Amino acid sequence: MLRRFSIRDGAFTLIELLTAVSIAAVLMTITLGIQRYAQDKSARTKAEVEIRAMGVACESYKTDQGVYPRTPSSDELSSTVAETTTYVKASLDLYQQLSGDSDVNGKADVSEGKVPEGKQQADPVYLEFKPSQLRMPNVQVAYIRDPWDSESRPSPYGYSTRRSVMPDDTSAGYNSTYDLWSVAKKPENPKAWITNW
């Protein structure tokens, strides 16, 4: 008796193959969506914690100096502006004032035994920044980077004292002392920003 072999004995049908590929694609899409959500949630939490820490450092600065950190660049910047390239100078100035790093090399002057020119002692350190919090091209700090900072999309934290200079101008900012914020992934949507107001 001869046994007949059919194609069905050792192969998949086209429908079975398409079903398996479809299930794999759906699972991969779900996994990537969950991963992206987790990364965004992690970055958002990190930004909230960093803004809180910088806010505490600003309060300590005010306790010692009698005023919040303030420079011409922070007086010019409004927290209603979404263009992150305008944040760089104010972010760098805030870094210098909170870290006590006058030569912006990523190390506090006091830890290097340096005294800035024209001063009798090194500036106090109100906040020690981790290297991952700083954009440092060419071994010089450029700005305090928020968690969404990348080569393709530079993103410093915004820091503004404009409202303290122009208290009656509501377009100058939100707080009468200082504004500190990250535009997160949506510079065009201020409601999605992470802020201290």
N, C-alpha and C positions, 0 to 999 in steps of 0.2 A: 504494500500500500504506500503510495506516494503522499508525502505531506506537502501541502502548498504553503508557501511563505507569502505573507502580505507585507506591504510597505508599513503597515501599522505596527508590526511586531517590534521594531527597533527605532522608530523615529517619532518626532513630534509633528503634529499638524501645524499648519500656519496659524490657525486660530489659537492653539495652545501657546505657541511662541509669542504671538502678539499680546496675549493676556499676561504672560509672565513679564514681558518687557513693560507693559503698562503699569502693572503693580509695582515693579521696581522704580519706575519713573515717579509714581505718586509718592512712594516712601522716601525717595531722595528729595523730592520737593518739600515734603513735610519736615524732613531732617534739616535741610538747609534753612528753611523758614524759622525753625526753632533755634538753630545756631545763631542766625542773624539777630533774632529777638534777644537772645541771651547776651550777645556781644553789646548790643545797644543798651540793654538794661545795666550791664556792668559799667559801661562808659558813663552812663547817666549818673549812676551811684557814685562813681569815682569823681565826677565833676562836682556833684553836690558836696561831697566830703572835702574836696580841695577848696571850694569856695568858702565853706564854713571855716576851714583852717586859716585861710587868708583873712577872713573877716575877724577872727579872734586875734590874729597877728596885728591887724590894723587897729583893733581896740587897745592892744598892748602898746603899740606905737603911740597912740593918742595919749595913753596914760603917762608915758615918759616924756613925749614931746609937746603935749598940749594941743596938738592938731592931728588930723588924719594925714596919712601920706598924700602929698600933693605936689605936682609939678606943672609947668606950663602945658605939657602934653596932655596931662589928665584934665586940666582946666579947659582945654580945647575940645576934647572928645565928648560927644553926647552919647548916652546909652540908648538913644533911639536910632542910632546909625547901625546898619547891618553890614557894612563893608568892612570885613575883618582885617584888611591890609592897613586900615587906619588905626588899628588897635596896637600895633607893634611897639611904638615908642612909649606909650603909656604903660603897657605891660612890662617893658624892660625897666622903666623908671620905678614901677612898683616892686619889681624883683630887687633892684638895688637897695631900695629903702627898707624892705623887710628882711633881706638876707645879710645886709652889711657887707656886700661885695662891690666895692667901688670900681674895681677894674674888670668887672663882669667876666671873670675866668671860671666861675662856677664854684668858687671857694670863698667863704667868709674871710674878710681881712684879718679878723681877730685870730682865726685858726692858722693863718699864715704868718702871724706876727707883724703885719703891715699896719701902718697908720696912714690914712689918706692925706694927701698934700693939703696943708692949711688947717689941719686938725691936730689936737693934742693926743687923741686916742682913737682907736678903731671904733667904727659905728657898731652899736649893739645888734645882735642877731635876734629877730623876732620870729623868724620861721626858717627852718632848714629845708631847702628844696632838694628833692631827689633828682639825680640826673635825668630820669625819665620824664620829669615835669618840665624840663627846659629844652628849648630848641638851641642847640649849640653847634652851629657850623663854624669851622675853623677855630675850635677851642674857645670861642667867645659866646657868651649867652646872647641870644637874639631876642628872646621873649619867653614868658611863661606859657607853655603849650597846654591847651585843653585836650581831653582824651580823644577828640576826633581829628587832631592835627596829623597831617601826612605830607609827604613831598608834593603830592598833586594838589592838596588843599591846605595850605598853611592856616592854622587856626589858633591864634593867641587868645588868652582871656582878655576881656574888655575891662578897663578900669577908668572910671570917669569921676571927676569932682566938679564938673561944670555946673551942676545945680547949686552947689555951695557958693559959686561965684555969681550965678544968676538965679536967685531964689524965686523970682516971680515968673520965670520962663519955664513953663511945663514941658516944652519940647527939649529942654536942656538935659532932662533926666528924671529920675523917680524919687531918689532919696535926697534929703537936704545935706547929707554928709558926703557919701560916696556911693557909687554903683559899681558892682562887680558881677560879671556875667560871662557865660559861654553861649554861643549861638547854636551849639550842638550840631546837628546835621542839617538844620533848616534856618539859614540866615534870613530867608525871606519871610519867616513866620515867627515873630517875636513871642507869640504865646507858647511856642515850643522851646524857647530858650531856658536855660537854667540860670537863675538869678538870685541876688540877695534882696530883692524887693518884692 
